Amino acid sequence: MSAPRDPPFLERRSYRRRRLSDAARLLPILGTILFMLPLLWAAGPGGTTARSGLYLFGSWFVLILVAAGLARPLTRAAEAARDDRDATR
């Protein structure tokens, strides 16, 4: 039996940048799921148009806030990566 190998080393900054970009890529999928939920409510009893409309605008607003929250660290990470590449040249 072979000896266990050490896990690969991932730099913390690049790891966080990848996870942030993964979260940004999943945001449209989350938005699609959130926007489809009122269609399920309409199939059941008690689904009102006003409630669905408020839900849609509320979830839209939350998606905007999450996107803005992700954009700031992603911008900083991209600038840091660009500075690192320029420093090595």
LOKE-508325 format. One line per field, with one value per residue: residue in one letter; x, y, z of N, C-alpha, C, CB in turn; residue number from 1. Coordinates in Angstrom, 3 decimals, padded with zeros to 6 digits, m for minus. Each point is the difference from the previous one (the first is absolute). Glycine has a CB too. Layout:
! LOKE-508325
r: (A, ...)
n.px: (X, ...)
n.py: (Y, ...)
n.pz: (Z, ...)
ca.px: (X, ...)
ca.py: (Y, ...)
ca.pz: (Z, ...)
c.px: (X, ...)
c.py: (Y, ...)
c.pz: (Z, ...)
cb.px: (X, ...)
cb.py: (Y, ...)
cb.pz: (Z, ...)
k: (NUM, ...)
END
This chain:
! LOKE-508325
r: (M, S, A, P, R, D, P, P, F, L, E, R, R, S, Y, R, R, R, R, L, S, D, A, A, R, L, L, P, I, L, G, T, I, L, F, M, L, P, L, L, W, A, A, G, P, G, G, T, T, A, R, S, G, L, Y, L, F, G, S, W, F, V, L, I, L, V, A, A, G, L, A, R, P, L, T, R, A, A, E, A, A, R, D, D, R, D, A, T, R)
n.px: (000.824, 001.421, 000.834, m003.109, 001.181, 000.540, m003.198, 001.412, 001.459, m003.114, 002.171, m002.089, m000.185, m000.992, m002.188, m001.478, m000.025, m001.598, m002.230, m000.613, m000.446, m002.022, m001.811, m000.126, m001.083, m002.473, m001.159, m001.511, m000.766, m001.298, m001.742, m001.324, m000.960, m001.328, m001.751, m001.316, m001.288, m002.334, m000.237, m000.594, m002.156, m001.716, m000.383, m001.413, m002.858, 001.057, 001.156, m000.768, 000.990, 000.993, 001.835, 001.368, 000.802, 001.482, 001.682, 001.111, 001.074, 001.384, 001.699, 000.912, 001.286, 001.674, 001.381, 001.076, 001.407, 001.527, 001.231, 001.199, 001.400, 001.585, 001.072, 001.882, 001.547, 000.050, 001.613, 002.105, 000.608, 000.634, 002.129, 001.586, 000.327, 001.233, 002.226, 000.987, 000.471, 001.739, 001.983, 000.815, 000.896)
n.py: (m001.163, 002.242, 001.118, 000.989, 001.471, 002.166, 000.384, 000.849, 002.074, 001.170, 002.632, 000.143, 001.414, m002.493, m000.881, 002.736, m000.037, m002.741, 001.024, 002.636, m001.700, m002.044, 002.463, 001.033, m002.858, 000.052, 003.008, m001.492, m002.368, 002.015, 001.330, m002.726, m000.562, 002.835, m000.271, m002.941, 001.132, 001.320, m002.895, m001.248, 002.300, m000.762, m003.052, 001.173, 000.850, 003.034, 000.894, 003.267, 000.555, 000.988, m002.477, 000.197, 003.033, m000.449, m002.376, 001.758, 002.274, m001.978, m001.403, 002.796, 000.879, m002.655, 000.269, 002.914, m001.058, m002.316, 001.942, 001.935, m002.419, m000.910, 002.969, 000.211, m002.630, 000.254, 002.732, m001.208, m002.451, 001.806, 001.772, m002.563, m001.168, 002.705, 000.074, m002.948, 000.752, 002.562, m001.697, m002.084, 002.421)
n.pz: (000.000, m001.952, 002.804, 000.024, m002.713, 002.248, m000.645, m002.774, 002.059, m000.811, 000.208, 002.598, m002.796, m001.633, 002.232, m000.244, m003.176, m000.020, 001.986, m001.744, m002.603, 001.510, 000.776, m003.014, m001.021, 002.106, m001.000, m002.385, 002.014, 002.066, m002.265, m000.821, 002.925, 000.351, m002.651, 000.844, 002.893, m001.726, m001.536, 002.905, 000.645, m002.595, 001.183, 002.716, 000.245, m000.260, m003.183, 000.998, m002.935, 002.858, 000.447, m002.814, 000.370, 002.685, m001.214, m002.343, 001.809, 002.116, m002.159, m001.377, 002.741, 000.360, m002.871, 000.729, 002.609, m001.460, m002.190, 002.202, 001.524, m002.633, m000.771, 002.509, m000.342, m003.231, 000.226, 001.966, m001.898, m002.559, 001.575, 001.019, m002.943, m001.095, 002.273, m000.697, m003.041, 000.712, 001.919, m002.385, m002.139)
ca.px: (m000.824, 000.814, m000.187, m000.949, 000.623, m000.445, m000.954, 000.656, m000.032, m000.672, 000.189, m001.264, m000.602, m000.571, m001.114, m001.155, m000.438, m000.752, m001.284, m000.838, m000.460, m000.990, m001.246, m000.558, m000.552, m001.217, m001.028, m001.127, m000.769, m000.800, m001.044, m001.004, m000.786, m000.829, m001.047, m000.957, m000.817, m001.396, m000.785, m000.475, m001.021, m001.228, m000.663, m000.681, m001.028, 000.432, 001.069, m000.495, 000.907, 000.720, 001.047, 001.028, 000.716, 000.890, 001.074, 000.916, 000.817, 000.869, 001.108, 000.826, 000.804, 000.998, 001.000, 000.827, 000.897, 000.997, 000.918, 000.856, 000.904, 001.014, 000.784, 001.092, 001.185, 000.502, 000.779, 001.269, 000.801, 000.495, 001.058, 001.165, 000.584, 000.649, 001.219, 000.963, 000.551, 000.871, 001.205, 000.870, 000.558)
ca.py: (001.163, 001.211, 000.971, 001.057, 001.211, 001.268, 000.676, 001.065, 001.328, 001.035, 001.304, 000.458, 001.070, m000.546, m000.868, 000.867, 000.608, m001.025, m000.229, 001.159, m000.074, m001.082, 000.541, 000.912, m000.814, m000.655, 000.994, m000.078, m001.225, 000.303, 000.932, m000.732, m000.803, 000.914, 000.578, m001.042, m000.384, 000.459, m000.862, m001.104, 000.509, 000.228, m001.289, m000.347, 000.948, 001.170, 000.749, 001.281, 000.713, 001.012, m000.678, m000.449, 001.185, 000.466, m000.985, 000.146, 001.201, m000.203, m000.899, 000.731, 000.930, m000.785, m000.438, 001.166, 000.223, m001.075, 000.228, 001.134, m000.482, m000.852, 000.745, 000.742, m000.852, m000.527, 001.064, 000.099, m001.197, 000.098, 001.007, m000.579, m000.986, 000.756, 000.588, m001.098, m000.362, 001.087, 000.008, m001.102, 000.234)
ca.pz: (000.000, m000.087, 001.075, m000.394, m000.535, 000.570, m000.880, m000.776, 000.612, m000.765, 000.613, 000.581, m000.797, m001.228, 000.397, 000.288, m001.261, m000.734, 000.654, m000.284, m001.391, m000.041, 000.543, m000.995, m001.089, 000.465, 000.276, m000.944, 000.240, 001.179, m000.424, m000.765, 000.942, 000.785, m000.840, m000.369, 001.151, m000.067, m000.877, 000.833, 000.893, m000.759, m000.178, 001.243, 000.430, 000.760, m000.638, m000.513, m000.891, 000.779, 000.774, m000.946, m000.485, 001.068, 000.118, m001.134, 000.160, 001.158, m000.346, m000.964, 000.787, 000.731, m000.983, m000.316, 001.135, 000.032, m001.126, 000.367, 001.039, m000.615, m000.984, 000.646, 000.231, m001.270, m000.634, 000.731, m000.276, m001.372, m000.009, 000.671, m000.907, m001.083, 000.568, 000.182, m001.313, m000.451, 000.824, m000.381, m001.359)
c.px: (000.880, m000.340, m000.982, 000.755, m000.532, m001.016, 000.701, m000.164, m000.679, 000.190, m001.352, m000.694, m000.631, m001.173, m001.252, m000.534, m000.818, m001.370, m000.946, m000.524, m000.995, m001.352, m000.661, m000.598, m001.302, m001.156, m001.138, m000.859, m000.897, m001.147, m001.096, m000.895, m000.925, m001.146, m001.034, m000.906, m001.427, m000.864, m000.531, m001.097, m001.324, m000.769, m000.796, m001.062, 000.613, 001.143, m000.544, 001.054, 000.828, 001.146, 001.140, 000.819, 000.959, 001.174, 001.020, 000.893, 000.936, 001.184, 000.925, 000.934, 001.108, 001.089, 000.928, 000.997, 001.097, 001.017, 000.943, 000.998, 001.101, 000.918, 001.195, 001.222, 000.561, 000.851, 001.358, 000.913, 000.568, 001.127, 001.273, 000.686, 000.729, 001.293, 001.082, 000.620, 000.944, 001.309, 000.965, 000.625, 001.239)
c.py: (001.243, 000.951, 001.077, 001.247, 001.239, 000.631, 001.113, 001.350, 000.972, 001.321, 000.549, 001.047, m000.539, m000.928, 000.824, 000.650, m000.998, m000.235, 001.178, m000.032, m001.136, 000.485, 000.951, m000.766, m000.685, 000.970, m000.011, m001.250, 000.192, 000.940, m000.692, m000.823, 000.896, 000.573, m001.033, m000.405, 000.542, m000.818, m001.208, 000.455, 000.167, m001.306, m000.387, 001.021, 001.173, 000.780, 001.291, 000.660, 001.026, m000.634, m000.458, 001.171, 000.548, m000.946, 000.163, 001.225, m000.101, m000.894, 000.654, 000.956, m000.735, m000.495, 001.149, 000.263, m001.056, 000.186, 001.162, m000.407, m000.899, 000.781, 000.700, m000.872, m000.593, 001.033, 000.149, m001.182, 000.045, 001.026, m000.542, m001.025, 000.689, 000.630, m001.062, m000.411, 001.074, 000.026, m001.114, 000.200, 000.818)
c.pz: (000.000, 001.146, m000.460, m000.462, 000.708, m000.946, m000.772, 000.697, m000.951, 000.732, 000.438, m000.862, m001.276, 000.310, 000.265, m001.270, m000.817, 000.625, m000.234, m001.432, m000.187, 000.521, m000.990, m001.175, 000.400, 000.234, m001.029, 000.196, 001.220, m000.352, m000.785, 000.921, 000.816, m000.823, m000.429, 001.161, m000.050, m000.960, 000.763, 000.951, m000.720, m000.189, 001.240, 000.366, 000.757, m000.625, m000.598, m000.867, 000.773, 000.786, m000.902, m000.522, 001.035, 000.189, m001.126, 000.146, 001.202, m000.318, m001.028, 000.743, 000.759, m000.952, m000.395, 001.126, 000.081, m001.121, 000.307, 001.073, m000.540, m000.940, 000.628, 000.279, m001.293, m000.730, 000.677, m000.302, m001.415, m000.098, 000.658, m000.895, m001.144, 000.492, 000.204, m001.330, m000.524, 000.788, m000.406, m001.368, 000.047)
cb.px: (m001.824, 000.129, 002.343, m001.705, 000.286, 002.220, m001.888, m000.417, 002.110, m001.704, 002.054, 000.936, 001.676, 002.246, 001.621, 000.918, 002.035, 002.157, 001.145, 001.303, 002.185, 001.837, 000.925, 001.673, 002.317, 001.442, 001.763, 001.379, 001.843, 002.020, 001.692, 001.568, 001.854, 001.995, 001.649, 001.643, 002.088, 000.828, 001.372, 002.254, 001.760, 001.091, 001.822, 002.063, m001.651, m000.745, 001.228, m001.455, m001.614, m002.107, m001.725, m001.459, m001.940, m001.943, m001.595, m001.677, m001.830, m001.971, m001.466, m001.824, m001.999, m001.757, m001.621, m001.879, m001.888, m001.699, m001.733, m001.847, m001.878, m001.584, m002.071, m001.712, m000.913, m002.017, m002.124, m001.173, m001.415, m002.271, m001.743, m001.099, m001.812, m002.237, m001.395, m001.303, m002.073, m002.028, m001.337, m001.392, m002.247)
cb.py: (m001.254, m000.250, m000.443, m000.893, m001.130, 000.331, m000.543, m001.284, m000.483, m001.650, 000.426, m000.484, 001.592, 000.178, m001.646, 000.436, 001.490, m001.079, m001.409, 001.321, 000.952, m001.696, m000.230, 001.733, m000.362, m001.719, 001.380, 001.280, m001.412, m000.324, 001.802, m000.085, m001.702, 000.557, 001.675, m000.809, m000.072, 002.269, 000.751, m001.058, 001.150, 001.936, m000.697, m001.146, m001.877, m001.201, m002.139, 000.276, m000.337, 001.362, m000.743, m001.921, 000.531, 001.090, m001.585, m001.138, 001.323, 000.303, m001.995, m000.176, 001.508, m000.700, m001.718, 000.983, 001.070, m001.567, m000.879, 001.592, 000.159, m001.914, 000.317, 001.483, m000.539, m001.475, 001.185, 001.266, m001.319, m000.652, 001.818, 000.373, m001.625, 000.460, 001.756, m000.803, m001.305, 001.322, 000.972, m001.489, m000.132)
cb.pz: (001.193, m002.507, 000.881, 001.643, m002.220, 001.194, 001.585, m002.132, 001.307, m000.932, m001.414, 002.244, 000.930, m001.111, 000.985, 002.287, 000.000, m000.664, 001.739, 001.676, m000.764, 000.306, 002.316, 000.677, m000.837, 001.033, 001.076, m001.619, m001.018, 001.446, m000.046, m001.954, 000.122, 001.380, m000.794, m001.674, 001.308, 000.545, m001.959, m000.160, 001.322, m001.177, m001.562, 000.762, 000.118, 001.977, m000.483, 002.022, m001.894, 000.174, 001.660, m000.649, m001.437, 001.127, 001.115, m001.448, m001.058, 001.460, 000.480, m001.755, 000.221, 001.671, m000.855, m001.364, 001.213, 001.000, m001.608, m000.583, 001.586, 000.182, m001.329, 001.021, 002.255, m000.162, m000.630, 001.807, 001.605, m000.860, 000.063, 002.225, 000.593, m001.040, 001.133, 001.988, m000.483, m000.655, 001.881, 001.388, m000.940)
k: (1, 2, 3, 4, 5, 6, 7, 8, 9, 10, 11, 12, 13, 14, 15, 16, 17, 18, 19, 20, 21, 22, 23, 24, 25, 26, 27, 28, 29, 30, 31, 32, 33, 34, 35, 36, 37, 38, 39, 40, 41, 42, 43, 44, 45, 46, 47, 48, 49, 50, 51, 52, 53, 54, 55, 56, 57, 58, 59, 60, 61, 62, 63, 64, 65, 66, 67, 68, 69, 70, 71, 72, 73, 74, 75, 76, 77, 78, 79, 80, 81, 82, 83, 84, 85, 86, 87, 88, 89)
END
